[in-house]
Amino acid sequence: MAYTVHQAKTHFSRLLKQVEAGEEVIVMRGSHPVAKLVPFEPVKKSSPRRQPGGFESLAAFDESALEPLNADQLSAYGFDTPLENKLRGQAVAMPTSLSAGDIERK
């Protein structure tokens, strides 16, 4: 059944009874449908809750990946410490734009 908005507001209780009986009710604004009242259906439990895990056998990695890197490996990846750079005589970047000569001593 189709009703106008005015009719739906006026006879809302009657429309709810029709929906409870299993009918679908269409609410129209002019000649255009704007809403549909349908019976409420509770959500059915289709399957038990999912259990976490189950992918442990799909991922494999080498235990050596978790071992700390030695000094040569760190250097090869560019993880030199500033102290090591000073000891080697290499320039160390200052953290700010000021250099040591720009600071006045009092």
C-alpha positions as CSV (number, residue, x, y, z in Angstrom):
1,M,0.0,0.0,0.0
2,A,1.1,3.6,-0.7
3,Y,0.3,6.6,1.4
4,T,1.1,10.3,1.2
5,V,3.2,11.8,4.0
6,H,0.1,13.5,5.4
7,Q,-1.8,10.2,5.5
8,A,1.2,8.4,7.0
9,K,1.4,11.0,9.8
10,T,-2.3,10.9,10.5
11,H,-2.6,7.1,10.5
12,F,0.8,6.0,11.7
13,S,-0.5,3.5,14.2
14,R,-2.7,1.8,11.6
15,L,0.3,1.6,9.3
16,L,2.4,0.0,12.0
17,K,-0.3,-2.6,12.5
18,Q,-0.2,-3.4,8.7
19,V,3.6,-3.7,8.9
20,E,3.4,-6.0,11.9
21,A,1.0,-8.2,9.8
22,G,3.8,-8.5,7.2
23,E,2.8,-5.9,4.7
24,E,5.2,-3.3,3.2
25,V,4.0,0.3,3.3
26,I,5.3,2.9,0.9
27,V,5.3,6.6,1.9
28,M,5.0,9.0,-1.1
29,R,5.8,12.7,-1.4
30,G,3.7,13.7,-4.3
31,S,4.2,10.9,-6.9
32,H,7.7,10.0,-5.7
33,P,8.3,7.2,-3.1
34,V,10.5,8.5,-0.2
35,A,10.3,5.7,2.4
36,K,9.3,2.1,2.9
37,L,8.1,0.6,6.2
38,V,9.0,-3.1,6.4
39,P,8.7,-5.6,9.2
40,F,11.7,-5.8,11.5
41,E,13.7,-9.1,11.3
42,P,16.1,-9.8,14.1
43,V,19.7,-10.6,13.1
44,K,20.3,-14.4,12.9
45,K,23.5,-15.8,14.3
46,S,24.9,-17.6,11.3
47,S,28.2,-18.8,12.7
48,P,30.2,-18.8,16.0
49,R,32.6,-16.0,16.7
50,R,35.8,-16.0,14.9
51,Q,38.9,-17.3,16.7
52,P,42.1,-15.3,16.4
53,G,45.2,-16.9,15.0
54,G,45.5,-19.8,12.6
55,F,48.1,-18.2,10.4
56,E,51.2,-19.2,12.4
57,S,52.2,-21.9,9.9
58,L,51.9,-19.5,6.9
59,A,54.7,-17.1,8.0
60,A,58.3,-18.2,8.2
61,F,61.3,-16.1,8.9
62,D,65.0,-16.6,9.7
63,E,65.8,-16.3,13.4
64,S,69.0,-14.4,12.5
65,A,66.8,-11.4,11.5
66,L,66.2,-10.7,15.2
67,E,69.9,-10.7,16.1
68,P,71.6,-7.3,16.6
69,L,73.8,-6.0,13.8
70,N,77.5,-5.8,14.2
71,A,79.4,-2.5,13.7
72,D,80.2,-3.2,10.0
73,Q,76.6,-3.9,9.2
74,L,75.5,-0.8,11.0
75,S,78.0,1.3,9.0
76,A,76.9,-0.3,5.8
77,Y,73.3,0.7,6.5
78,G,74.3,4.3,7.3
79,F,73.8,4.1,11.1
80,D,77.1,5.6,12.2
81,T,77.0,7.4,15.5
82,P,78.3,11.0,15.6
83,L,81.0,10.0,18.1
84,E,82.4,7.4,15.7
85,N,82.4,10.1,13.0
86,K,84.4,12.5,15.2
87,L,86.9,9.7,16.0
88,R,87.3,9.0,12.2
89,G,87.8,12.7,11.5
90,Q,84.6,13.1,9.5
91,A,82.5,16.2,9.7
92,V,79.4,16.0,11.9
93,A,76.3,18.1,11.0
94,M,75.2,20.6,13.6
95,P,71.6,20.2,14.7
96,T,70.8,23.9,14.1
97,S,71.8,26.4,11.4
98,L,74.3,28.1,13.8
99,S,77.9,27.1,13.6
100,A,80.4,27.3,16.4
101,G,81.9,30.6,15.1
102,D,78.6,32.4,15.2
103,I,78.2,32.1,19.0
104,E,79.6,35.0,21.0
105,R,81.3,34.4,24.2
106,K,80.9,36.8,27.1
